[in-house]
Amino acid sequence: MAFGAKKIFPIDQYSRKAVGVALPFNAPAVFDSTYITKDAIRNNLINYLLTNPGERPFNPTFGAGIRNYIFEQIISDNLDEISSRIESDIIKYFPSIKATVQVTPSYDYNTVFVDINYSIINTGISDNLKINLNNG
């Protein structure tokens, strides 16, 4: 009976097989690839957060739509809406991820901080993603 055995996502067993596309697209070629599931999931979440609904062909509901809140008032209703939308969309579009979203305002700097703590179910992989929303 082994204790503390490292769980490896099945795709990560092949070190030369790409599992995703790296962001940003600034590679010498068209794009860089990611070879680890943790990096691929992080880039997929960033892609989701930067996408507005309607931007993606054949999947018009995909995207967080966060840019719609940039010039809005920082009120609790907007903060709750951002948090609940991200959490419900992660459940919908990323079913293998369990995430908690914390939205924190900074009234002095007119900024909203979105902190996403997530883990990939049954793999032991966890990470944190932080984004700042401001109008400057």
N, C-alpha and C positions, 0 to 999 in steps of 0.2 A: 504494500500500500504506500503510494507516494504522496508526500505532502508538499505543497507549494510548487506543484508542477506548472511550468509555463504553458499557457494555452496559446497556440499559434493558429491564426486564422488560416484556413486551408490554402488560400491564394498566396499567402506570404511564404509558403514553402519553396516556391520557385523564384530564386533571387533574380533571374534574368527576364522574368515575365512581367510586363507593365500591367498595372491594375487601374490606372487612372491618368488624368492629365493635370499637370502642375500649373498653378497660377502664380504670378501673372504670366501672360504670353510674351515673354521677352527673351526667348532662347535664340541661339543662332539659326536654328531651323524654324519650323512653324511653332512648335511647342515642346516642352520637356514632359517626360512621363514620370509618374510616381510608381514606385515598386513596392510600397508598403501600404497595407489597408488603412492604417491610421492616417497617413498623409492623403490618401485618396478621399477618405470620408471628410477630412478637414476641408479640402479643396471643394468638394461637393457642397458642403454647408456654406462656404464663402460664396460659391456660385449662386446658391439659392438666395442668400441674403442680398446680393447685388442685383438680382433680377426682379423686375416688376411684372405683375400678372399681365399677360397679353404679349410679352416680348418673345416668348418661346413658341415657335411654330408647332402645331399639333399638340400642344400642352398649354393652353391659354391660362389656366389657373395656377401654374407653377410660378413661384416667386413670393418673396416676403412683402414687397411693396413698401419697403422702409423709406424710400426716397419721397413718398407722398407726405411724410410727417416732418420733413426738414424745416418748413416755414410755419408749422403749426404751433399753437400755444403749448407750453409744457404744463399739462394738467393731468391729474390722476387718471381720467378716462382714457386719454391717449396712451399713457404709459401702460395701463392695463390691457388696452387693445393690442398694442405692439407685442406684449408678452404672451397673451393668449393666442394671437395669430401665429407667432413663431412656434410655440409649443404644439398647437394643433396641426400645423403644416409639417412639422418634423415627424409627428406620429403618422401622418398621411403619406408623405413622400419618402421617409427614411424609417421604415418599420423596424429595422434592426438596431435603431439608436434610441436610447433612453436619455432624455435631456431635461434639464431644468434651466429656465430662463429668468434672469434677474435684470430688471430695467431700473436704472438709478438716474435721477435728474441732477444736474448741476446748474442751478438757476443763475448763479453769478457768471458763468461762462456760456450760458445759453446752449448747453450740451446735454445730450442723453447718452448714457453709457449702457450698452447691452452686453451682458455677460452670460454666455451659454456654457454650462458644464454638461458634458455628455459622455456617455459610455456606450460601447458597442456590446450588445447583449451576448452573453456566453463566450466572450473572448478575453475579458480582463483588460481590454483596451479602453482607456479613458483620456480625455483631453479637455481643454478649455479654450474657448474662442471669445475674444473681446472686440467689440466695435464701438466707435464713437460717432454719434450723429450730431452734427452742428451745421450752422448755416454760414460758416466763415471759412 
